[in-house]
């Protein structure tokens, strides 16, 4: 049972497990934004997605640094599940066997909106306990939280714009 326990992180403290959970999600988010940013049909929306994707890399690096400070080990099972989930999000009906459509781009933006909301909740949770853990830097967490709010708004705006283009008769 010790191997299973260490795979699932049951022998680590709650903060370390929580950070590793968000690190796994962050890795999947970086891949999602990179993949979609390269394939968006609308250049303006592609630019937004790529810019946010670059910010996500910086945030992921911070989470990795934080996870390293909290103790060794990656939750392999969780990282694998997050990676598979990101890849599965690419398998959506889009009305074309030959490639992407504007509906594919639209549903990618919806997945991004969900991911960014989860990330924002993560920064909020870490901020709620920042004064209780010396490893947490309140100023950095506040900066990333504020950045997440802007990212979420930019993707919501891009989603509305693309929905009007894609779904109008």
C-alpha positions in Angstrom: 0.0 0.0 0.0 2.9 2.5 0.5 3.5 2.7 -3.3 -0.2 3.4 -4.0 -0.2 5.9 -1.2 2.7 7.8 -2.6 1.3 7.7 -6.1 -1.9 9.4 -5.0 0.0 11.7 -2.6 -1.8 10.6 0.5 1.4 10.8 2.6 1.9 14.5 1.8 0.3 17.5 3.4 -2.8 19.2 2.1 -1.1 22.3 0.7 1.5 20.2 -1.3 -1.3 18.0 -2.7 -3.3 21.0 -3.6 -0.4 22.8 -5.4 0.4 19.5 -7.3 -3.2 19.2 -8.3 -3.2 22.7 -9.8 0.3 22.1 -11.3 -1.2 19.1 -13.2 -4.1 21.2 -14.4 -1.6 24.0 -15.3 0.4 21.6 -17.5 -2.8 20.5 -19.3 -3.8 24.2 -19.7 -0.5 25.1 -21.2 -0.9 22.3 -23.8 -4.5 23.3 -24.5 -3.7 26.9 -25.1 -0.6 26.1 -27.2 -2.5 23.6 -29.4 -5.5 25.8 -29.9 -3.4 29.0 -30.3 -1.6 27.4 -33.3 -4.9 26.3 -34.9 -7.4 29.1 -34.3 -8.8 30.2 -37.7 -9.3 33.8 -36.6 -5.9 35.5 -36.3 -7.1 38.0 -33.7 -8.4 35.3 -31.4 -5.3 33.2 -32.1 -3.1 36.1 -30.9 -5.1 36.4 -27.7 -4.9 32.6 -27.0 -1.2 32.5 -27.7 -0.5 35.5 -25.4 -2.5 34.0 -22.6 -0.7 30.7 -23.2 2.7 32.4 -22.7 1.4 33.8 -19.4 0.3 30.3 -18.4 3.8 29.0 -18.9 5.1 31.6 -16.4 2.3 30.6 -13.9 3.1 26.9 -14.4 6.8 27.6 -13.7 5.8 29.3 -10.4 3.6 26.4 -9.4 6.5 24.0 -10.2 8.8 26.1 -8.1 6.2 26.1 -5.3 5.7 22.3 -5.5 9.5 21.8 -5.4 9.7 23.9 -2.2 6.9 22.0 -0.6 8.6 18.6 -1.2 9.7 16.2 -3.9 7.5 14.2 -6.2 5.0 14.7 -8.9 1.6 13.1 -8.7 2.0 10.9 -11.8 -1.5 9.6 -11.8 -3.1 13.1 -11.6 -0.7 14.5 -14.2 -1.6 11.6 -16.6 -5.3 12.0 -16.0 -5.0 15.8 -16.6 -3.0 15.2 -19.8 -5.6 12.7 -21.1 -8.4 15.0 -20.3 -6.7 17.8 -22.3 -6.2 15.5 -25.2 -9.8 14.2 -25.0 -11.1 17.8 -25.1 -9.7 17.8 -28.7 -12.1 15.0 -29.7 -15.3 16.9 -30.3 -17.7 16.7 -33.1 -17.0 19.7 -35.3 -18.9 18.9 -38.5 -15.8 18.1 -40.6 -13.8 15.0 -41.0 -11.0 16.9 -42.7 -10.1 19.4 -40.0 -11.0 22.3 -37.8 -14.1 24.4 -38.2 -15.2 27.6 -36.5 -17.3 25.4 -34.1 -14.1 23.6 -33.0 -12.5 26.9 -32.3 -15.6 28.0 -30.3 -15.7 24.8 -28.2 -11.9 25.2 -27.5 -12.6 28.7 -26.1 -15.4 27.2 -23.9 -12.9 24.6 -22.6 -10.4 27.5 -21.9 -13.1 29.4 -20.0 -13.6 26.5 -17.7 -9.9 25.9 -17.2 -9.3 29.6 -16.4 -12.2 29.6 -13.9 -10.6 26.6 -12.1 -7.2 28.3 -12.1 -8.7 31.5 -10.6 -10.3 29.4 -7.9 -6.9 27.9 -7.2 -5.2 31.3 -6.8 -8.1 32.4 -4.5 -7.6 29.3 -2.3 -3.9 29.9 -2.0 -4.4 33.5 -1.2 -6.8 32.5 1.6 -4.0 30.6 3.4 -1.0 32.7 2.2 -0.4 34.1 5.7 -0.3 30.6 7.2 2.5 29.2 4.9 5.9 30.8 4.5 6.2 29.2 1.0 3.4 31.3 -0.3 4.2 34.8 -1.6 1.0 36.9 -1.3 2.2 39.5 -3.8 2.9 36.9 -6.4 -0.4 35.1 -5.8 -2.3 38.4 -6.0 -0.6 39.2 -9.3 -1.5 35.8 -10.8 -5.0 36.1 -9.5 -5.5 39.5 -11.1 -3.9 38.1 -14.3 -6.4 35.2 -14.2 -9.3 37.6 -14.0 -8.1 39.4 -17.1 -7.4 36.2 -18.9 -10.8 34.9 -18.2 -12.4 38.2 -19.4 -10.3 38.2 -22.6 -11.3 34.6 -23.5 -15.0 35.4 -22.6 -14.8 38.3 -25.0 -13.2 36.2 -27.7 -15.8 33.5 -27.2 -18.7 36.0 -27.6 -17.1 37.5 -30.8 -16.5 34.0 -32.3 -20.0 32.8 -31.3 -21.6 35.8 -33.2 -19.5 34.9 -36.2 -20.0 31.2 -36.0 -23.6 30.8 -35.0 -25.4 33.6 -36.9 -27.6 32.5 -39.7 
